[in-house]
Amino acid sequence: MMDTALVLTGFFVGAAGAAFVSASGRRLAMYDEPSERSSHTVPTPRGGGIGIVLAFLIVGVYVTGVFFDTIIGFGMGLLGLIEDSFSLSPSLRLSIELLISAVVVLPYMELGVYGAALFVFWVIFMTGTANFYNFMDGINGIAGLTGAAAFTLLSVFAFLTGADHAISVISLAIAAACIGFLPFNLPRARTFMGDAGSMFLGFLFALFAFRLTEGLKDLICMGMFLSLFYADAIVTLYLRFRTGERIALAHRSHLYQYLANELGYRHWVVSLVYCVLQLLIGAASLAAYYGGIFWQVFVAVAFSFAFIAVYRSIKGLRPKVAGLPQAISEKYDS
């Protein structure tokens, strides 16, 4: 009964935060003006994901007390909120993200070469996931719907494995907070999630994966819960690097951006397709987890080849929308 109350708390706090920013974004100087880099055409408040961060803080403190993970997760949310308000330099933001990730990982690492390698891996994994999630928050609904799917899958994994009841409850509350946010972002955006929400969700997903991982099987399984975001971000970055583009420059090369902008599909359609596919992939990953490492590798490899094939096929389609700008932000321009 109490778990249900905590999940409902997540929903209402997520909605309240989005409602507040939607009504007060201009006064708070958190407003995203349209530009040639944007997918939106009217000024829209950003930072609406702060309600998701507050939901995590409230539920996390209740479930675990003033626990280290609760404080550090809230800190990443605050970093995102600062970015929404003042726009930090990329190098400064990345340095802070790496530092926060290192603070999380270091107490759990052992001495030696293997321990050092694991430390580097997890720090990169956490920082990378935070930024990949931020890159993928570029059209209405995609970050909220995928967040609801990914954290629901994390909650199910934690519950089925009995690894950590607190993470199971908090993950479900985060999924509910994402759902609470969605009416303010979909189908018409009254507020954007902003870095406050997208960076936080990516970091928290990686943090929970770190806590729940006891072996390679666990990591593969949970990694597939956010596989579409990972795949879209990694393939796009690789192709841009291979063609000699400057990675740091704004662009609209992601698959979901091409679907929404060049091919003209409605934002909610693209976002819903990503969400449904992510749930199906996550379910397949959970089934493979109990089938053994062979089936896990099979699902991961099959997904990788399928994604690359679909990516190439869709990018080969002629754009249906003419006159679109050639540069677009990789942020929350939804």
N, C-alpha and C positions, 0 to 999 in steps of 0.2 A: 504493500500500500504506500509506504513512504517512497519507494522507488518511482512509483507512478507520479506522486506529487513532485518529485524532483525533475522528472521529465517534463511535466506541465510547467514547472517553473522555468525551465530552459526555453520552452516555446514562448511564454508570455514576456520574458525578459528580452529575448531576441527580437520579438515584435515591437516591444516598447522602445528599445534602442533605435531601431530603424525609423519608427514614428517620430521620435524626438529629433533625429538628425534631418529627417525629411522636412520637418517644420522649422528647424533652427539652423540649418546648415549655412545659410548666407550670413547670419549674425555671428556664427562661429568661424567665419572665414574658411569654411570647408566646402567650396563650391567648384565644380568642374565646368569650365566654360568650353563650349564647342570649338574645335579647331580642325585643321586639315588632318590631324592625326586621330580624330574621334569617330566613333560609330554613332554618337548621339548628336542631336541637332538643337537641343535646348539646354540652357544651364541647369545642372542637376547637383544636388548636395552629394558629397562623398563622405565616407566614414561610417555609413549605416551599419557596418558589421561590428561596431563597438558593443551592440547589444549581445552579440554572440560571445564576445570576450567577457562581458559582465556576467552572462549566464554561467560561463565556465568558472569564474571566480566564486560566485555564490554557491553553486552546486559543489564545486571542488572543495571549498572550505567546509561545507556541511559534511561531505562524505569522508574527507581525509583529515580535516583540521587545517591549520595553517601549514600545509605541507610544501616542501621545496618545489615540487613540480607545479603546484598551483601558482606560486609566486613567480617562478621563472616563465611560465606560460603567459601569465598576465603581463609580465614585462615585455614579451614579444608583441602582445597586443598594443601596449602603450607605444612601442617603437613604431608600429604601423600607424597609430593615430598621430604621432608626431610627424611622420612622413606625409600624411594626408593634410596636415595643417601648415607645415613649413617647407616641405620638399628638401630632404637631406641630400647631400652629394652621394652618388652611387658607391663610391669607395668607402665613405664613412658608414653608410648603412650596412654594406657588406661586412665591414670590420666588426660592427656591433653584433650582427647576426652570427658571425663565426665565434665571437667571444661568448655569446649566450649559449650556443651549442656546445662549446668546449666546457663551459661551466657545468652543463648537464652531464656530459659524458665522462669527464675526468675522474670523478670519485669511484666509478665502476670499472675502470681499466686496470689491468695488471701490468707489472713491469716486464720489460723485455721487448723483443722485436715484434712478436705477435700482438702483444698488448698495444704497442705503438701503432701498428697497422690498423687494428680495430678502432683505435681512437680517431685516426685520420678518416677512416671510412664513415664512422657515425657522425662526425662533425660535418663532413661534406654532405652526407645523406640528409641531415636535418636542415642545413642551410640551403641545399639544393631544392629540397621539397618545398620549403617556404617560398623560394623564388619561383619555382615552377608553378605553384598554385597561383601566385601573383600574376605570372605571365598569362595563365589560362583564364583569368577573370576579365574577359574582354567583351562579353555580350550579356544582355539581360538574362539572369537566372542560372547561368552555367556554374558559377561558384557555389551558389546556394543549393541547387539540386544535387550537384556532385558531392558537396559536403554532407548533405543528408544521407546519400547513398553510402559514401565511404565510411562515415562514422557509425552508421547502422551496422555495416558489415564488421567493423572493428568490435562493436558491442557484442555481436553474435559470436565472433571468434573468441573473445575473452570469456563469454558465458559458457560456450561449448567445451573449451579447454580447461575451464576452471582456473585460469591463470591469475585473474585479478578482478574481483567483483567490483571494486571501486572504478576501475577503468571502464568496465562494461556499462555501469550506470552513467558515468560522466559522458561517455561517448554517445549514449542514447540521448542524453540531455542536450548535447551539442547538435546532434542531428535534428532534434526538435527545435532548437534555437534557429538553425538554418531554415527550417520550414516556416517558423514565425517571421523571419526576415523576408521571405519570398514575396508576399503580397505587396510589398513596397518596392519590389524590383522587377516584377513580372506580372503581366506582359509589358506594361509601361513602367519605366524606371522613375520612381519618385525619389529614390536615393540609390547610390552605388555602395557596394560593400566596402570598397576602398582597401588600402593596405592594412588598415586596422583589422579587417576581417580576413582577407585572403592570405596575407603573410601568416597571421595567427593560425588559421586552419591548417595550412601546410606544415607549419612547425609543430603544431600539436599532434597532427597525424603521425609525423615522424617520431616525435617524443614517445607517443603511446606504442608505436611499433618497436622502438628501442626497449621499452620496459617489458613488452610481452615476448620479445624474441629470446628463445633459449637455444635455438639452433637454426640451421639453414632452412629447414622446412617451414619454420614459423615466418621467417623473413620473406621467403618466396610467396607464401600464402598471402600475407598482409600487403606486400608490394603490389599484388594484383588487384587489391581493393581500390587503388588509385591509378591503375595501369593506363587508362586513356589519357590522363593528364601527363603522366610520365612520358608516354610514347609520343604524343603530339609535341611536347616541348623538346624532347631529345632529338627526334627526327628533324624537326624544323631547325634547331640550332646546328645540327650536323650539316644539313644541306646548305645553310647560309655560310657556314665556315668553308665548306668545300668549294663554293662558288666565289670565295674571296670577299664576301660582304663583311662589314664591320659588325661584330656581334652586338656591340653596345648600342648601335643605332636603332631608332624606332622603326617598326615595320608592321606589315600585316600578313605574315607568311604562315601563320598557324592554320591548320586544317579547319578548325571551327570558324576562324575569321573568313577564310575563303568561302565556306558554305554560307555564312550570314551576309557577307559583303558582296563579293563577286558573283556568287550564284543566287543571291537574293532571297534565301530562305529566312523566314521569320526567326527572330532570336529564340522565342520560346520553343519552336520546333527543334532547332539545333540543340538547345540545352536539354530538352526532354529526351532526345535521342541519345545524347551522351550519358544521361542519368540512367536510362533503362538498360543501355548496353553495359554500363559499369556494374549495375546490379546483377546482370546475367553473368558477366565475367567473374564477379566476386563469388557468386554461387558456385560456378564451375571450379573456382580455386579452392573453395571450402570442401567440395566433394573430392577433389584431387588430393587435398591435404590428408584425408583419411584413406586414400588409396595408395599412398606412398610417394617417395621422391620421384620415381619414374613418371608417374602421372602428373605431378606438379611441373616437372621440366617440360613434359609434353604440352600441357596447357599453356605454359609461358611461351614456348617456342612457336606453337601454333598461332597464338595471339599475335606475336611479333611479326610473323610472316604475313598474316592476314591484314594487320594494320598497315604495314608498308605497301601491300598491294592496293588496299583501298585508298590510302593516301595518294599514291601515284595516279590511280584512276580518276579520283575526284579532281586533283590538281590539273589533270589533262583536259577537263571539261572547259568549254569556252565560257568566259564570264557573261552573265546575263544582264548585269547592271553596269551601264557605261558611265564614264565621267567621274569615277571614284578617285580620291586622292591616292597617291602611291605610297604614302607613309602613314602609319597609324601607331598609336601607342600600344605597348605590350602590357599596359596596366589595366585599369578598370573602366576604360572608355566604353561603357555599355549603353 
